[in-house]
């Protein structure tokens, strides 16, 4: 919501990877870090054997939990270690081998690399939803992989017919 007080989540789009009775895990998909994928691959000593389609592809802030942990949200399940198929052909992978495949030009064609994740304890996300802290829309691969990062927040709201410019956190009395 526009009045989100936690600056880490202000104007974010978060893809929920897992949600069950134990809690929820999500990846923020619209907050680029000042780190490119090329730089990340160099830092973890994975030489580029084939140039990336976009050498300036940013690594994203995935959330405030375990910010040193990396995840790749992607299509094309492939045979990478620790891949978890989420829904509709989308997968999340946390193993280094997918980054190695990307550096060799053998990785998934559409992917996001994120550091960290967002986590909620049992019932916490439901409570925040009841408090109108979040809007929820269906997952959309065009939004995830086809839109510039700065347009994703507005586009996610528009998917459910919400104009964010008309929302306020103020409560009125009649």
C-alpha positions in Angstrom: 0.0 0.0 0.0 1.2 3.6 -0.6 1.4 4.4 3.1 3.7 1.4 3.9 5.8 2.7 6.8 8.6 0.1 6.5 11.0 1.7 3.9 12.3 -1.7 3.0 8.9 -2.6 1.5 7.8 0.9 0.3 6.5 0.6 -3.3 7.6 -3.0 -3.6 6.2 -5.9 -5.6 6.8 -9.1 -3.7 6.3 -12.5 -5.4 5.2 -15.0 -2.8 7.2 -18.2 -3.2 5.8 -20.2 -0.3 2.7 -19.7 1.9 1.4 -22.3 4.3 0.5 -22.8 8.0 4.1 -22.1 9.0 4.3 -18.7 7.4 5.3 -17.1 4.1 8.4 -16.4 2.0 8.5 -13.9 -0.8 11.0 -12.2 -3.1 10.9 -8.5 -3.9 11.0 -8.2 -7.7 11.3 -4.5 -8.3 14.2 -3.0 -6.2 17.5 -3.1 -8.1 20.7 -3.0 -6.0 23.8 -1.1 -7.1 25.2 -4.4 -8.2 25.0 -5.9 -11.6 24.8 -9.6 -12.4 28.2 -9.2 -14.2 29.7 -7.9 -10.9 28.1 -10.6 -8.9 29.4 -13.3 -11.1 32.9 -11.8 -10.9 32.7 -11.7 -7.1 31.8 -15.3 -6.8 34.5 -16.2 -9.4 32.2 -17.4 -12.2 33.8 -16.2 -15.4 31.5 -15.2 -18.2 32.0 -17.7 -21.0 29.3 -16.1 -23.1 28.4 -12.4 -22.7 25.2 -11.6 -21.0 22.4 -10.3 -23.2 22.4 -7.2 -20.9 25.7 -6.8 -19.0 24.1 -4.2 -16.8 21.3 -6.6 -15.6 20.9 -5.6 -12.0 20.7 -7.9 -9.0 17.6 -7.2 -6.9 17.0 -6.6 -3.2 14.9 -9.7 -2.5 14.1 -8.7 1.1 15.7 -8.0 4.4 16.2 -11.6 5.6 19.5 -13.3 4.8 20.7 -10.6 2.4 23.8 -12.6 1.6 21.7 -15.5 0.3 21.0 -15.5 -3.4 17.9 -16.7 -5.3 17.0 -17.0 -9.0 13.4 -16.7 -9.9 13.0 -18.1 -13.4 11.1 -20.0 -16.0 12.4 -23.2 -17.6 12.7 -25.7 -14.7 16.0 -27.1 -16.0 18.0 -29.6 -13.9 19.6 -27.2 -11.4 20.1 -28.3 -7.8 17.6 -27.1 -5.2 15.1 -25.8 -7.8 11.6 -25.5 -6.5 8.7 -25.3 -9.0 6.3 -22.8 -7.7 3.4 -22.6 -10.1 2.7 -22.2 -13.8 6.3 -23.1 -14.8 7.9 -20.5 -12.5 10.7 -21.8 -10.3 13.1 -20.5 -7.7 16.6 -21.9 -7.4 19.1 -21.1 -4.6 22.1 -23.2 -5.8 25.2 -21.8 -7.4 24.9 -24.1 -10.4 22.2 -22.0 -12.0 24.6 -18.9 -11.9 27.3 -21.1 -13.4 24.8 -22.0 -16.3 23.9 -18.4 -16.7 27.6 -17.4 -17.0 28.0 -20.1 -19.7 24.9 -18.9 -21.7 23.1 -22.2 -20.7 20.8 -20.8 -18.0 17.1 -20.0 -18.2 16.1 -17.4 -20.8 14.0 -15.3 -18.3 15.2 -14.9 -14.8 15.7 -12.5 -11.9 18.6 -12.7 -9.5 17.8 -11.5 -6.0 19.7 -11.2 -2.7 17.8 -11.8 0.5 14.1 -12.6 0.9 11.0 -11.4 2.8 9.7 -13.7 5.5 6.5 -13.8 7.6 5.8 -16.0 10.6 2.7 -18.1 10.9 -0.4 -15.8 10.5 1.7 -12.7 10.1 1.1 -12.1 6.4 -2.7 -12.8 6.9 -2.7 -10.2 9.7 -0.9 -7.6 7.6 -3.4 -8.3 4.7 -6.3 -7.8 7.1 -4.8 -4.5 8.2 -4.7 -3.4 4.5 -0.9 -3.2 4.5 -0.7 -5.1 1.2 -2.6 -5.4 -2.1 -2.7 -8.8 -3.7 -2.8 -9.6 -7.4 -2.3 -12.8 -9.4 1.2 -13.6 -10.5 2.0 -12.3 -14.0 5.1 -13.3 -15.9 5.0 -10.2 -18.1 5.1 -8.1 -15.0 7.9 -10.2 -13.5 10.1 -10.4 -16.6 8.8 -7.9 -19.2 8.3 -4.6 -17.4 11.0 -2.1 -16.2 11.4 -2.4 -12.5 10.1 1.2 -11.9 6.7 0.3 -13.5 6.0 -2.9 -11.7 4.4 -1.5 -8.6 1.8 0.6 -10.5 1.3 -2.3 -13.0 0.6 -4.8 -10.2 -2.1 -2.5 -8.7 -3.6 -1.9 -12.1 -4.0 -5.6 -12.6 -6.7 -5.5 -9.8 -8.2 -2.2 -10.9 -6.5 0.0 -8.3 -5.2 3.4 -9.1 -2.5 4.0 -6.4 -2.7 7.8 -6.9 -6.2 7.6 -5.5 -5.4 5.7 -2.3 -4.6 7.2 1.0 -3.8 5.9 4.4 -6.0 8.5 6.1 -9.2 7.4 7.7 -12.1 9.8 7.5 -15.3 10.3 9.4 -18.7 11.2 7.9 
